[in-house]
Amino acid sequence: MNDKQAKELIAKFLIQQASAADLDVIMLWLQDAIEQQMRQLRWGTLVERVLAVTPDAQIQPHHVLFPIPQDVFERNDSMNAATDQNPGY
């Protein structure tokens, strides 16, 4: 879903013309947005907690991001494992 489609769905919802299918999409979209935000908060908290307990910890990029699985690269021809992998892997 792109930004324009999301805005159209939200507009339908606000003027009470959204169908049940539209509401399902809106709820999934909102759930995903909340999960992404919480994931970001959780990782920030993890780094802060590690540094609070072990002030001299050397947090590296690969301590914050997981590696992208190899099968993702194998299924997606536009990705290159050598250049698109998360830092440190």
VMD Tcl script that draws the C-alpha trace (Angstrom):
set ca {
  {0.00 0.00 0.00}
  {1.42 3.35 -0.95}
  {0.84 6.67 0.81}
  {-1.93 7.75 -1.56}
  {-3.88 4.54 -1.02}
  {-3.44 4.80 2.75}
  {-4.73 8.38 2.75}
  {-7.75 7.39 0.66}
  {-8.61 4.57 3.07}
  {-8.27 6.86 6.07}
  {-10.46 9.48 4.37}
  {-13.15 6.83 3.72}
  {-12.97 5.78 7.34}
  {-13.25 9.34 8.61}
  {-16.33 10.09 6.53}
  {-17.81 6.70 7.50}
  {-17.85 5.24 3.99}
  {-15.29 2.52 4.60}
  {-16.32 -1.05 3.82}
  {-15.54 -3.95 6.11}
  {-12.63 -4.87 3.80}
  {-11.32 -1.30 4.02}
  {-11.47 -1.48 7.81}
  {-9.52 -4.74 7.78}
  {-6.79 -3.12 5.68}
  {-6.73 -0.05 7.93}
  {-6.44 -2.20 11.06}
  {-3.62 -4.28 9.56}
  {-1.83 -1.14 8.45}
  {-2.16 0.43 11.90}
  {-1.04 -2.78 13.60}
  {2.05 -2.90 11.40}
  {2.85 0.75 12.12}
  {2.53 0.17 15.87}
  {4.68 -2.97 15.72}
  {7.40 -1.14 13.79}
  {7.40 1.70 16.30}
  {7.55 -0.66 19.27}
  {10.34 -2.66 17.64}
  {12.35 0.55 17.30}
  {11.68 1.47 20.92}
  {12.59 -2.03 22.12}
  {15.97 -2.03 20.34}
  {16.75 1.44 21.67}
  {15.91 0.24 25.17}
  {18.05 -2.88 24.75}
  {21.12 -0.85 23.81}
  {20.50 1.56 26.70}
  {20.13 -1.33 29.17}
  {23.32 -3.01 28.00}
  {25.22 0.26 28.31}
  {23.72 0.91 31.77}
  {24.88 -2.48 33.07}
  {28.15 -2.57 31.14}
  {29.23 1.02 30.44}
  {32.33 -0.08 28.54}
  {30.34 -2.36 26.20}
  {31.27 -1.78 22.60}
  {27.95 -1.91 20.74}
  {28.58 -2.64 17.07}
  {26.08 -2.36 14.18}
  {25.68 -6.14 14.08}
  {24.60 -6.08 17.73}
  {21.57 -3.96 16.83}
  {20.42 -5.44 13.50}
  {19.89 -9.10 12.70}
  {21.35 -10.49 9.48}
  {19.05 -10.73 6.48}
  {18.48 -14.47 5.89}
  {20.16 -15.99 2.82}
  {16.84 -17.26 1.42}
  {15.63 -13.64 1.15}
  {18.52 -12.93 -1.21}
  {17.90 -16.14 -3.14}
  {14.21 -15.26 -3.72}
  {14.82 -11.60 -4.60}
  {16.95 -11.04 -7.70}
  {17.18 -7.29 -7.04}
  {19.08 -7.88 -3.78}
  {22.77 -8.68 -3.50}
  {24.00 -10.41 -0.34}
  {27.38 -8.72 -0.64}
  {26.00 -5.17 -0.79}
  {22.52 -5.31 0.78}
  {23.28 -7.28 3.96}
  {22.96 -5.44 7.27}
  {26.25 -3.93 8.56}
  {28.57 -6.31 10.32}
  {27.39 -9.52 8.63}
}
mol new
graphics top color blue
foreach p $ca { graphics top sphere $p radius 0.5 }
foreach p [lrange $ca 0 end-1] q [lrange $ca 1 end] { graphics top cylinder $p $q radius 0.2 }
display resetview
